[in-house]
Amino acid sequence: MILGYTADEVRAAEEPLLAQGVPLMQRAASALASRVGTELADRRGQVRGATVVALVGPGNNGGDALHAGAYLARRGVRVVAVCATDAPHAEGLAALRRAGGRAVRAVDPGAVDPGAGDPGAGDVAGDAATDAPAGLPAVWLGDAVAEAYAADVVLDGLLGIGGRGAPRGVAGLLAGLLGDLLEAEDAGAAGGGPRGAAEAGGGPLVVAVDLPSGVGVDDGALPDGPVLPAGLTVTFGAAKPGLLLPPASRRAGRVEVVDLGLALPERPSAARLAPADVAALWPVPGPEDHKYSRGVLGVVAGTPAYPGAAVLTVSAAALSGVGMVRYVGPSSVARSVLAARPEIVAGQGRVQAWLLGPGVDPAHAKQARRLTAALHAALAEGLPAVLDAGALALAPRDLAPWCVLTPHAGELAALLGRFGEEVPRSAVEAEPLRWSRRAHELTGATVLLKGSTTVVVGAGGAVYAQADAPGWLATAGSGDVLAGVLGALLAGRAADVLDDPPLAAALAAAAALVHGRAAEVAVPGGPVTALAVAHAVPATVAGLLRG
């Protein structure tokens, strides 16, 4: 599990070590340099002779980048620090120079007096005609960007956890221009797809130092300005929530945490489950179990207009290992369900959890009444429930933490609107954690907000962010499959969820992980249909349980 802690929590954990004289910056920089060395060896076959450009701002992240550059220079790497500040970290700058690295000051042509000389006469590798205020040779911004683009690795050390908003001035121009070049390259190489891991085609690998400069450290928000997307983020002491939460998580690439020995709070501000965590959460039957003890899931899904939603939902639930699925709905839909899954039981009966809403149009009076009756029964009896699609439009305001709402951004905006919070879909997409929390506060329910990175907010301050789904999973019926997987988990662990309400959020995150990985198991790297994802769930779960 990756645990995320806020900037204040990390600073508080660092203070006693710094007071003891523990060289945290040197430890962080050494680990960063080691990780970059591994990437260089993988990309080039050797470290010596590579080029690394460090984009350096005024804070400790700039110091980390400079010290890492010094370590790399001693290994035979050509290191150039492009400073976007008049006052880079002094010790880091001295270390880089002693190791044979070079530092320059990027200059915005529009901010330089033409009579002061001709910085364009030099380049990043050679001598420039003008000295920047810190005594650094000055180079035109365009030359600095070109040098970075031609490098093997670029270190983004412009801003750290103390930064607020996007890089500004020369730093913002460096990030924006280099980001535009990389995006244009990827559009040509990959048909317009996003860089993602920043490893499509040529160009440098961008390695964020602690976090991509400018992203919301604690909430994952993106600033109104340029952010240089990273292929790899090497973060120090602990992951920051913004590396896990969307939309900033999509700029972080792979996230690797350097352990600095910090004593952090027991409860993280955000977390991301790993496969081993899912294996520990999954209800695995023992030799004495039977279908009733393994959990019975009641499903109200589908209408004659949308029978496929019911088929997908019950298929996913059955294939996730629940003991029994009871289907409640129109007879024509029940026939489709039984034709696809003969093990499903049609009709009412005792259940341990409910799954409500996939493919249910609230305007279909009979199915809407069945859904409402099942929800009232779940609330009265204290049973876990998944509220998806049509159930979101019928849900009351007062729910329980073992009720899990599963909206996408548009559905969450509509739900908030029903409860007096006028929020456009674009606002939910820009600040998914904020509005998921608000929905949790208004309803008391656990909220699973679907997206390329799924956000889960639950009781006790639980926050999860899962980025396991390939882009191919954005397809019709995919949400029905996710609901079925989650319903099976809640039924299989119904008693545990009632005893430990925050567990509902962990199970929702586990369902999102399995759902995303099942898409890759079904068709690795290619187009996938919702039913294929459902059919891949057993193999996915078996693989996770094997470890």
N, C-alpha and C positions, 0 to 999 in steps of 0.2 A: 504494500500500500504506500502511495505517495501522500505525505501529510503536508499541508500548506499552512503557514503561519504568517500573520500580518507583519508589516514593517516594524511596528512598535514591539511586538512579541520577540522578533529576532534581535532588535537592538537591546532589549532588556536582557536577553540571554547572553549577548556578547559582552555586556558591561563587566561582569565579574571576571571574565577571562582577560579582558583588556587591562583591567586593574591589576591583574597578576603578571602582566607583561607577556602574555601569550601572543606570539606573532601571528595573529589570525590572517592578516593580509598576505604574508609570505606563504602560509599554508594554502590559502585559497589560490594564489597565483601559481604555486607549484603544481597544484592539482589541475588547474586550467591549462597550464602549459603541457602537462602530461597528456591530457585528453586531446589537445590540439595535435600533439605529436603523433598520437595514434591515428587521428584522422588523416594527417599528412602521409603517414606510412601506407594507409589503406588506399589513398587516392593516387599517390605518386610512386609507391614502392620503396621510398626512403624519405627521411626527414631532411637530411642535409641538402642544401641547394634550393629548398622551397622558399617562397615569399609569403610573409604574413604582414598585413597592414592592420594596425590598431587604430581605431577611431577613438580619440581620447577626449573626455570632458574634464571638468574641474574637480570632481569628487573622488570618493574612494574607488568607484568602479573604474575610473580612469587609472588610478594607482594600481588596481589589480591587473589591468591590461598592460600597463608599462612593466610591472614586475614579471608578468608572464612572458612578455616580449624579451626580457633579459634572459630568462631561462632558455627560451627557444634560440636566441642568438648564440648562446654558448654551445648549442647543439648544431651550429652551422646553418641556421635559418637566416635568411636576409629579412630583417625586421625593420619596418618603417612605422613610426608613430605619427599619425596625422592629428595634430592637436586642434581642437575647436575652442581653445581657451587660452588666455594670456598667462594663466597660472596652473599648469598641470601639476600633478602630485610630484613634489620635489624629489623625494627619495626614489620613487619609481623612475623618474626621468634620469636621475643620476645612475641608477642601476642599469638602465637600458644603454646609456652611453658607455659605461664601463665595459659592458658585454659586447660592444661593437655595433649596437643598433643605432638607428638614426631617427631623429625627431624633427618635424617641421611644423609650421603653423599655417593652416589653410586660411586663405584670404579671399574674401568676397570682392570681386573686381569693382563692384559698385560702391564699396566702402573705403577704397584706397585712393589716395591722392596720386594722380598719374605722374606728377612731377617728382614723386619720392623715389623713383627708380622703376625698373621694369621687372616685377616678379616673374612675369612670363618668360623672361630670358633664361631662367633656370628650370629645373624640374624636380620631382620629388627625390630622384636618385642622386642628382648632382647639386652643385651650389646654386643658390638663388641670389638675386641681386639685392634683396631687401630683407632686413631682419625684422621679425615680429617683436612686439613689446617684451616678450619673455626671453629675448635673446635667441629665439628659434628662427632658422631660415624660413622665409615666407614663400609659399607657392600659391599660384592661382588655384581657386577651388576646382576648376575643371581638370587641371593636372592631377590634383589629389584624388578626385573621383576616378580618373582613368587609371591611376596607379592601383587604387583599391580594386577596381574591376578586373585588372590583370593579375591580381594576387591569387594564391592558392586558398588562403583563408583570410577573412576579415573578422577582426574582433570588434564587437560593438560595446565600447566602454564609455559612451557619451553621457548617459544618465544612470543613476542608481535608484535605490529605494527611497531616497529623499527627494527625488525629482517629482515635479507636478506638471502634468501636461506634456505635450510633444516637445522634442528638441527645438530650440529657436535659434535664430541667427545662422551663423555658419554651420553649427551642428545640425540644424534642421535641413539646410541645403544639402549637406553631405548625405544625410539619411535619405532625403527625398530623391535626389538625383541618382544615387546608387541603387536605391530600390526601384526606380523607374527603369534603369538599364536591365536589372535582373528580371523584372516582370516582362519587359519586352522580349528578352531572350527566351524566356519560358513560353511566351505566347507563340513564338515562332517554332520552338522545338517540340512543344507538346500540344499544339492546336489550341492554345489559349487557356490551358488548364493552369491552376494556381501553382506556384513554386512549391508550396507545402514544405517538404524537407529541404528545400533550397539546394537540391542536388540534381535537378533535371538539366541535362546537357552540360556545357562548360560553365565558366564563371566561377567565382569564389564560393566556398562554403562560408556562410555567415554564422559566426558563433557569438551568441549574446552572452555578455559577461554579467552573470547574476540574473538579468532579465532584459528583454528587448527594451531599448530606451524609450520611455514615454508611456508605456502601458500602465493601466491602473493596477498598482501593486496589490491592493487588498480586494478589489472587486472585479478585475478583469475587463474594465472598460477601456475603450480605445479613445485616444485624444483627438481633438480636432486639428490634425496636423500629421506630418509624416512619421511612420514607424517602419524601421527597417526589419523586414521579416527574417527570422533566423531559421536555419536548418537544424541547429543544435543550441540549446541553452544550458550552460553549466552554471548552476546556482549554488550558493554557498550557505552552509549551516542548515538550511531547510528550504524546501520549495516555498514560493510565495503563492498565495491564492490566485493572483493574476496569471500565473503560468498554467493553472489548471482550468480556470473559468473562461467561458467565451464572453465576448469575441476575441479577447487578447490571446487566449490559448492557441488560436489559429496562427499567431505570429511567432510562437515560441519554438516550433519544431519539436524535436526530441528533447526531453528534459532529463538532465542527470544531476543528482544532488551530491555535493561534496560535503562529507561529514566533518564538521569542525569541533565536535564534542560539546555542542550547546545543550544546556538543560532547558528544554522547551516545555510548555504546558502540556498536560495530559490530553486535553481535548484540542484537536486542531481546528483552525478556522475553516478549512476545506480539506477534502481528501479525494483521492482517486484509487479505486480498487484495482488490485492486480489479480492475476489468475488464481494465485494461492488463496487469496481472500474469498473468492467465490467458492472455491472448493470447501472452505470451512463453513460457509453460509448455506450451502445447498442441502436440502433434506434428503439424506440417503437412507433407504429402508434397511432394517435389520431382519434377521431370520424370523422374528416373532411378529413382524408387521403384517397387516392385511390392508385391503383397499380402503377401508374406513379409517384406520389409524394413519394411513398415509395422506389423508386429506381428500375431501370431496368439494369440488368447486362447482357452484351454480353459475350459469352463464345466461344472461339475457342479452342477446345480440341479434342483429339482422332483421330485415323486413322483407316482404316479397320483392321490393325494389332492389334490395341489397342483400341477397342471400349469401353472397361470397364472403362477406365480413364474418358471418356466423361460422362458416366452414373454416376460414383461416384461424379464427379465434379458438375454436374448440380443438382444431388440429394442433395448434401450438401448445395449448394447455396439456392435451393428452401426451404429446411427444416430449413435454418437459418433465414427465414422471409423476404427475398427480395421480392419486389412487382412483378417482372417478370424476367424470364430468357429467353434470346434469344440465341439459339444454332446455330452456324455457322460451317458447316463441311460437309464431304461427306454424300451423301444420305443414304448409308448403315448404317453409324453411327447414323445419325439422326433418322432412323427407330428404332434403339436400344434405343436411348434416349427417344423417344416418347412412346415406349412400356413400359419403366420403369417409366417415369414421364410424363403423358399426359398433364400436365399443362404447359410444356415447349413449347415455340414458336420457330419453326425452321425457320431460314432465317434472313436476314439483317433488321435493323430498328434502330430507335434512342435508345441510351442507355446513362446511367449516369456513367458507369464504364465498364472496360473490364477485363476479366480473360483469360489469354493466355498461352497455352503451355502444359497442362497435356496430356500425351499420344501422343504428336506430335513429330514425327520423322522428323528432318529437311530435311532428304532425300526424304520425301514425298512432291513432288514439289507443288502440288495444295494446300494442307493444309498449307504448309510453306508460300505460297504466301498470303493466307487468313490471316494468323497470322501477317505477316509483314505489310499488308495493314491496319489491325485493329490497330496495334501498331502505325503506322504513323498517323492514324486518331486520336488516343488518344492523341498523343503528339501535333498534330496540333490544336486540339480542347481543350486541357487542361483538359483531363478526367483522373481520377484515373485508374490505371491498376495494375493487379497482373501478374508478369512474372514468370512462373514456368516451370520446366523441359525443354521441347524443346524450349521454348521462350528464355531461358537463353543463348542458343547457337546462337540466332539470334538477340539479343539485341544490339543496338548501344551503344556507350560510353556515349553520352550526353542524360541523362534522367532527370526526375523531381522528387522531393521528394515524390510526390503522386503516383509515380510508385514504387511498392514493389517487390523486387527480393526475391525469396523463395528457395534458394539452400540448399542442404546438403553439407557436407564438401568437398566431391569430386567435386561437381558441382561448388562450390565457387573457388576451386583451378583451375579448368578449365577456369572459367570466368576471373580470374585474369591473367591467362596465355594468354588469348586472348588479354589482354590489356598491355602485356609486363612485367607482374610480375610473374616470374617462382616460384611457391610456391607448394610444395608437399602437398598432403592431410594430411599427418601426422603433418605438421606445422600448418595447419588450425585447426586441432583437439587439438593441444597443446596450441594455442593462438587464440581462436575463436574471442575474442573481437578485437584484433589487426587487423586481416585480414578482419573482417566484416567492421571495420572502414575504412580500405583501399579501399574496394570495394565501400563504400559510397563516399569516397573522389574522386575516379576515375569516378564514374557514376553520382553522385548527387542523386541517388535513395535511398529509404529506403531499408535496407537489413535485411531480416529475415533468420537467419542461423538455420536450423532445427537440432535438436539433443535431447538427453535426457534432457538437459537444453537448451531451445531455446533462442538465443541471437538476439535482434533487435537493430539496429542502425539507427537513422534517423536524420532529420534536427534539427538544434539548439542544437546539442550535446545530443540528446535524446538517452538513452541506457536503454533497458529493458532485463531482464533475467527471463524466466518463466520455472519452473520445475514442471509442472502439469501432465506430461504424464507418465503413468505406462510403464514398459518395454514391456508389451504386445502390445503396440501401434506401435512398430517397425515391421510393416507388410505391405505387398504389398497393394498399393492403399491408404494408410494412408495420404500421402502427397497430393493426389488429393482431399481428403475430407477437409484438412486444407485449401487448395487453395480456395475451394468453400465457406467455412465459411468466409474467409477473403474477397473474392470478394463481397459477400453479404453485409458485413460491409461497404466496400468502396462505393458501390452503394447507400446504405441507408444513408450515410453521405458524399456524394460526395461534396456538396457545402461547408460543414464545413471543409473538408480536404483542399480544394483549398484556403480557407481563413486562415487556420492555418496548414501549412505543417507539423509541428511536431506531429500533431494529427495522421498522418498516422502510425507512429511508435507505438503509444498507441493502435490504432485499431489492428495492427498486433499482439501486445502482448495479447490483449483481445481474438483474434481468437485462439492463441496458448493455452490460458487458457481453453477456451471452448472446443477446440479439445481434450485436455488431460482429462478434466473432463467427457466429453461424453464417452470416453472409459471406465471409471469406472462406469458410469451410465448404459452403455450397458451390461457389464459383470463384476460386481465388483470382482476384484482380480483374474480374469481368462482370458483365451485366447479370443481375440476379432477380428472380421474381419472389414475391412474398411467400408463396407456397414452398418454393425451394428452400427458403430460409427456415421455415417451420420444419421441413424434413431434415435439415442439417442440425437441428437442436440436439438430438440424442448423441450424435458423434461429438458435437462441441462440448457438451456436458461431460461425456465420458473422458475426453481429453483433459479437461480441467481437473477432474477428480483424480486422474492418473498423475497429475502434477507435472 
